[in-house]
Amino acid sequence: MSCRISELVLNCSDPELLARFWCGVLGYVELDREDGAIEIGPPDAGFGGAQPTIFLSPSSNPRTGRLPLHIDVNPVDRDQDAELERLLALGARPADVGQTGDEQWHVLQDPEGNEFCLLRKRLDPLP
């Protein structure tokens, strides 16, 4: 028997802001609201589907330093350069975590400063 990642929980100061951002990035929709938290996920699946949902939990505890875990995303319908422009237009910002400039990925931050990477390889969209 094995486990499967069903949900990623991200503590944040503004769940509304991050829900809009990550829905735009991933093509997710809002699935549920509970005590100020917002759960987002794939439009036709929801919790327990093939892709994990993201639970944006309100927190007043400021984050210090880099997160020990980050999200990597891949373009599915355009090349990396075009996807980078789209993510920047959604509110992502470039992040400097000591890259050399020779990497095949871009390190970005969401509107609350959580790092994530845009990888180069284009993936097929999920059915």
C-alpha positions as CSV (number, residue, x, y, z in Angstrom):
1,M,0.0,0.0,0.0
2,S,1.2,3.5,-0.7
3,C,0.1,7.1,-0.1
4,R,-0.8,9.8,-2.6
5,I,-0.5,13.6,-2.2
6,S,-4.1,14.8,-2.1
7,E,-3.7,18.3,-0.9
8,L,-1.0,21.0,-0.4
9,V,-1.6,23.4,2.5
10,L,-0.2,26.8,2.2
11,N,-0.4,29.2,5.2
12,C,-0.8,32.8,3.9
13,S,-2.0,36.2,4.9
14,D,-4.4,36.7,2.0
15,P,-6.1,33.5,0.8
16,E,-8.2,35.5,-1.7
17,L,-5.2,37.0,-3.4
18,L,-3.3,33.6,-3.6
19,A,-6.5,31.8,-4.7
20,R,-6.8,34.2,-7.7
21,F,-3.1,33.9,-8.5
22,W,-2.8,30.1,-8.3
23,C,-6.2,29.5,-10.1
24,G,-4.8,31.6,-12.9
25,V,-1.5,29.8,-12.9
26,L,-2.9,26.3,-12.8
27,G,-6.3,26.6,-14.4
28,Y,-7.8,25.6,-11.0
29,V,-11.2,26.8,-9.6
30,E,-12.4,27.5,-6.1
31,L,-13.8,24.3,-4.6
32,D,-14.6,25.3,-1.0
33,R,-14.4,27.9,1.7
34,E,-14.1,27.2,5.4
35,D,-13.3,29.6,8.2
36,G,-11.4,32.0,6.0
37,A,-9.6,29.3,4.1
38,I,-10.0,28.6,0.4
39,E,-9.5,25.3,-1.3
40,I,-8.7,25.3,-5.0
41,G,-8.3,22.5,-7.5
42,P,-9.0,21.1,-11.0
43,P,-12.4,22.1,-12.3
44,D,-13.8,18.6,-12.8
45,A,-12.1,16.7,-10.1
46,G,-11.9,18.3,-6.7
47,F,-10.4,16.8,-3.6
48,G,-9.2,13.2,-4.1
49,G,-8.8,13.6,-7.9
50,A,-5.6,12.8,-9.9
51,Q,-4.1,16.2,-9.1
52,P,-3.7,17.6,-5.5
53,T,-5.8,20.5,-4.4
54,I,-4.3,23.5,-2.7
55,F,-5.7,24.6,0.6
56,L,-4.9,28.3,1.3
57,S,-5.1,28.7,5.1
58,P,-5.2,32.2,6.7
59,S,-2.3,32.8,9.0
60,S,-1.0,35.9,10.8
61,N,2.4,34.3,11.5
62,P,4.9,35.9,9.1
63,R,7.1,33.5,7.2
64,T,10.8,33.9,7.7
65,G,13.3,32.6,5.2
66,R,12.8,30.3,2.3
67,L,10.2,27.5,2.4
68,P,11.8,24.1,2.6
69,L,9.4,22.9,-0.1
70,H,8.3,24.7,-3.3
71,I,6.1,24.0,-6.3
72,D,7.5,23.4,-9.8
73,V,5.2,24.1,-12.8
74,N,5.6,23.3,-16.4
75,P,4.0,24.9,-19.5
76,V,1.3,22.8,-21.2
77,D,0.2,24.9,-24.2
78,R,3.1,27.3,-24.9
79,D,6.9,27.5,-24.6
80,Q,8.7,28.5,-21.4
81,D,9.3,32.1,-22.5
82,A,5.6,32.7,-23.3
83,E,4.6,31.0,-20.0
84,L,7.0,33.2,-18.1
85,E,5.4,36.3,-19.6
86,R,1.9,34.9,-18.6
87,L,3.0,34.2,-15.0
88,L,4.5,37.7,-14.7
89,A,1.3,39.2,-16.0
90,L,-0.6,37.2,-13.3
91,G,1.5,38.8,-10.6
92,A,4.6,36.5,-10.2
93,R,7.9,38.1,-9.6
94,P,11.4,36.9,-10.4
95,A,13.2,35.6,-7.3
96,D,17.0,35.5,-6.6
97,V,17.9,32.3,-4.7
98,G,21.5,32.3,-5.9
99,Q,21.0,31.1,-9.5
100,T,24.0,31.4,-11.9
101,G,21.9,32.4,-14.9
102,D,22.6,29.2,-16.7
103,E,19.6,27.2,-15.3
104,Q,17.0,25.8,-17.5
105,W,14.3,27.0,-15.1
106,H,13.1,30.4,-13.7
107,V,12.7,31.0,-10.0
108,L,9.6,33.1,-9.3
109,Q,7.6,34.2,-6.3
110,D,3.8,34.3,-5.9
111,P,2.3,37.6,-4.6
112,E,3.1,36.7,-1.0
113,G,6.8,35.8,-1.8
114,N,6.5,32.0,-1.9
115,E,9.1,30.6,-4.3
116,F,8.1,28.4,-7.2
117,C,9.9,27.3,-10.4
118,L,8.9,27.4,-14.0
119,L,10.6,24.4,-15.6
120,R,11.4,24.3,-19.3
121,K,9.9,21.1,-20.5
122,R,6.4,21.4,-22.0
123,L,4.0,18.8,-20.7
124,D,0.9,17.4,-22.2
125,P,-2.3,18.8,-20.6
126,L,-4.2,16.3,-18.4
127,P,-7.3,14.9,-20.1
